Amino acid sequence: MVSIMKDVHLAEAELSAKSADMINNPLADTISYTDIFKKNKIQKWQYDSSLMYYSLHPEMLNEIYDEVINELEKNKKATEQGK
């Protein structure tokens, strides 16, 4: 779940960082959740089911988000070191 949520947040951040003209382009204004699910070898219903489960167990969801944040910070550090 951590990997999927990390990918979703990265895709959403990428979309929000695009320029205004790209946002107005309906083809550019999308996130391919299908590609994210395929990369993580799950189906949409599995993601939805897991998200529903964790939303009913917020303490577990918080732990997942802590891991997501750690992974994103690792990616950021690796990117900064590569510059």
Secondary structure, DSSP 8 states (H G I E B T S, - for coil): -HHHHHHHHHHHHHHHHS-HHHHTSTTTS---HHHHHHHTT--HHHHHHHHHHHHT-HHHHHHHHHHHHHHHHHHHHHHHHH-
